[in-house]
Amino acid sequence: MADDNLRPKFGVLHFSYANFGFERRLVRDQLATINLGDFMQTLACRNLYQKLDINDEDVIEIDRDRIVNYNGPPVIVVLNACFYQHCFPVPEKIIPVFVGFQAKEDVIVANHAYFERHQPIGCRDTVTCDLFLKHGISAHVTGCLTLSFDSRCDYPLDGKVMIAYGEGSGAFPSEALDTLPKHLLPKLEFVFQRKAVHALPLNISDMQSAEKHAKFLLDHYRSNASIVVTPLHHAATPCMSSGIPVVLCRNDADDRFSFLRDIIDIHSKPNFDAINWADKPANVDHIRSNLLSYSKEGVQKAMAFFHQKAADFGTLSVDVHLPTSKGTKAPEINKAIVSLAQSNRHIQLAAYFEEMDNEARGRINANGLVCIGKAYVALKYPAQAVDLFKVALTLRPKMWLAHTKLITTLTTSGRATEAFLAAQEAEVLCGTQAVVLLCAGRAAAAVDEIDIAINWLERSAAIDPVNFSGRVQLANLLGSQKGQWSKAQQHIEVALQLRPDDLNARSVDANVKLHLGHFGAGFDSRKYRFGSGKVFGAFRRPFRHPTWNGEPTVKSLLLLPETEQGVGYELLAATLIPSLEAKGIEVFFETSQKLIPFLTSLYPNARFIPFSAEGEIDLLDPRIEVKAYFSAACSFLRRDHKDFPVLSMMQQAADLSGAVKPLRIGLSWRSTNPSTGKSRSIPLQRMVRLFDKIDRDIALVNLQYGDVSAEISTSNDTSVHRIEYQSGINYVHDTATFLDTVRSVDVVVSIDNSTLFFAGHLNKPTFALLSPTPHWVWGKAQEQSIWFPSIQLLQTEESEAWEDKFTSVLLSLQSIIDCNGHDARTDSDGSG
């Protein structure tokens, strides 16, 4: 065998739930719960290693959710769990054994080469297996490793009917108990197979505690349950393998249970009457035997692979002497800490620190504390890292590195107010350091202290003119927050000279150039992300069609809107259809189902395909030659002002001569965009009062989506002009009614939301009331939309009130009214 230093370790999976975003729930509720079923998989793997006579001291815990950061000794790991995109790439030091593996299709596609290298893949369920086979990767169904526990030896004489339940999809369907025989009611015991936690992600000791809790529950089931009733996969499978009768009942169907359907009945509404409460344990002996045999073979192959590659693994190993705590001098401890940090051995460094006694911890200097804090950041334990950075600053108050790490960690972990306070202190103590001012500027921006953020970032750029990150951040703030696009352009151009292919810099550059009307260069920068390999938007998935490069000989094209901006972007992308059809190209367009009737009426020659999470079969139509995302298509079709449609708003207004009196004005006043909606919106009553200055007969009509009946009712009680609206109709869900209403009005007045895009497509004379920093679609200095010429753009300055701009609306409306012969408003007494 290889040298002891090169013998493999064996890993069991732990679960910290880093990268799941559960921290937001903690902030809201001060409490969260974790799924102990995950740790049943840990116990199953330990059970396997025991059967293989692997010593406990050779078994280590590997956090699935931080597996990409692993840099310890070579380790053989049974990947018996659900894996997500954040779990990849798996480091080379981890030798995988695929048993009971599960993943979604996007994970399989994104990591195809990795799975291909390690095929065949042992899958937990038939659906996962089918996905691997679909993508040309050898796979078969093993079932879950939790089916490999030994059957219990003793049956409880007075066993309990245990209801093991969770939350969400694991909630227990209470209707199932309606069919429970009455003599079993006294034996009921409810077990919540989740664990309450007050901090996420879990740290090492929390994960160990969760595993102990799972072990307690498994022992409890095996010792005391006469039957287990559950909707949970990892309550059902360990109990089935333990020889406990199991009733599996759920609120809904779930692909994760596809393997179990051939072993046990899965009951769901309304079929709970079919439950057999006297059923015997399911016979899983053959499954257990096959699982153990397959798993043992996989581990043995992994060990053989390890010995073949022992020399390579040796070059990856870094020997660090870790002095014990007692009696160790400070220099030795700090030297060991720095050595671990320099070799990026984050897990070992965190474990070394946690094993120290208080006396040893007191010998760590400020630099050592920062090194340990950085390890905790890499492992996604921000709270522990913050504490260490703060202690380091008590030892060295002007240590700029500790200040930057503290500010950044607070900012990225959602503690924005604390980060800004830390930034203010750092600016006083280390305000001549460019990197400190950069981090401080980011913290200020996170709490909307934009002027302070810009000041600090400008000072950072002056100290370090080639600070790439500072230039990008500054350009973004100057443009998106202050509307100073020309100034923003100066900074982003410096950044692109430093890193011309950086995706974030290109995104900011595109935003700047498009606001300034430099369309060709702007869309060229937006195209960069299509070559990045990154997935974006709610419906993105890998399309196999080649990418259109502007070739005029193409006969058919799949046009793909970029959906991160919602319905508005889909409608914007659709404006390219006439340009493509003018080139003789048949257009296939992927869009939301609710938009298809509307877009079909506008573009009858195009073919519209609804979004589909799995990939609509029509997208494989052999007539589709190439694909093009909206921005990429624009780089060929919308490079200059002359490439846009021409139609003036007042031309449209002149066509209102036949309009029915009174003039009907459609209103939309609110945006639901989570980041910019507040700055775009106008209070309804404030908007309606502006129309009081019109002395002609007008009718106001609701075009606002969402539930706005209460707002309209309040406005109608207090304003001169009442708003027409259809009670009980929500335009979000009833696009057809919304479009009929838009068609019924003569003029639209709207803030920046999707109403503008609908009105633009219908060529309705429209007034767009824009905030000081509107979306790039509306540009910086346009008076008329270049995309939708029937829309007049009214952009307020930073200190300007909406009422100031609305004067222009009133004058234009008055002109339309006079032009079309609408009468002056008649008072109730009949006088003119």
Sequence and secondary structure as in RCSB ss.txt:
>XXXX:A:sequence
MADDNLRPKFGVLHFSYANFGFERRLVRDQLATINLGDFMQTLACRNLYQKLDINDEDVIEIDRDRIVNYNGPPV
IVVLNACFYQHCFPVPEKIIPVFVGFQAKEDVIVANHAYFERHQPIGCRDTVTCDLFLKHGISAHVTGCLTLSFD
SRCDYPLDGKVMIAYGEGSGAFPSEALDTLPKHLLPKLEFVFQRKAVHALPLNISDMQSAEKHAKFLLDHYRSNA
SIVVTPLHHAATPCMSSGIPVVLCRNDADDRFSFLRDIIDIHSKPNFDAINWADKPANVDHIRSNLLSYSKEGVQ
KAMAFFHQKAADFGTLSVDVHLPTSKGTKAPEINKAIVSLAQSNRHIQLAAYFEEMDNEARGRINANGLVCIGKA
YVALKYPAQAVDLFKVALTLRPKMWLAHTKLITTLTTSGRATEAFLAAQEAEVLCGTQAVVLLCAGRAAAAVDEI
DIAINWLERSAAIDPVNFSGRVQLANLLGSQKGQWSKAQQHIEVALQLRPDDLNARSVDANVKLHLGHFGAGFDS
RKYRFGSGKVFGAFRRPFRHPTWNGEPTVKSLLLLPETEQGVGYELLAATLIPSLEAKGIEVFFETSQKLIPFLT
SLYPNARFIPFSAEGEIDLLDPRIEVKAYFSAACSFLRRDHKDFPVLSMMQQAADLSGAVKPLRIGLSWRSTNPS
TGKSRSIPLQRMVRLFDKIDRDIALVNLQYGDVSAEISTSNDTSVHRIEYQSGINYVHDTATFLDTVRSVDVVVS
IDNSTLFFAGHLNKPTFALLSPTPHWVWGKAQEQSIWFPSIQLLQTEESEAWEDKFTSVLLSLQSIIDCNGHDAR
TDSDGSG
>XXXX:A:secstr
   GGGS EEEEEE   TTS THHHHHHHS EEEETHHHHHHHHHHHHHHHTT  GGGEEEEEGGGGGG  SS E
EEE  SB  GGG S  TTEEEE SSBB  HHHHHHTHHHHHHH SEEESSHHHHHHHHHTT  EEE   GGGGS 
  S   TT EEEEEE SGGG   GGGGGGS GGGGGGEEEEE EEEESSSS  HHHHHHHHHHHHHHHHHHHHHE
EEEEES HHHHHHHHHTT  EEEEESS  GGGTTGGGTS EEETT GGG  TT      HHHHHHHHHHHHHHHH
HHHHHHHHTHHHHHHH        STT  HHHHHHHHHHHHHTT HHHHHHHHHHS HHHHTT  HHHHHHHHHH
HHHTT HHHHHHHHHHHHHH TT HHHHHHHHHHHHHTT HHHHHHHHHHHHHHHTT HHHHHHHHHHHHHTT H
HHHHHHHHHHHHH TT HHHHHHHHHHHHHTT  HHHHHHHHHHHHHH TT HHHHHHHHHHHHHTT HHHHHHH
HGGGGGTT   STT     S B    TT  EEEEE  GGGTHHHHHHHHTTHHHHHHTT EEEEEE GGGHHHHH
HH TTSEEEE  SS  GGGG TT  EEEEHHHHHHHH SSGGGS    HHHHHHGGGG  SSEEEEEE     TT
THHHH   HHHHHHHGGG  B EEEEE   SS HHHHHHHHHH SS EE  TT  TTT HHHHHHHHHH SEEEE
ESSHHHHHHHHTT  EEEEE SS  GGG SS SB SSSTTEEEEE  TT  HHHHHHHHHHHHHHHHHHTT  B 
  TTS  
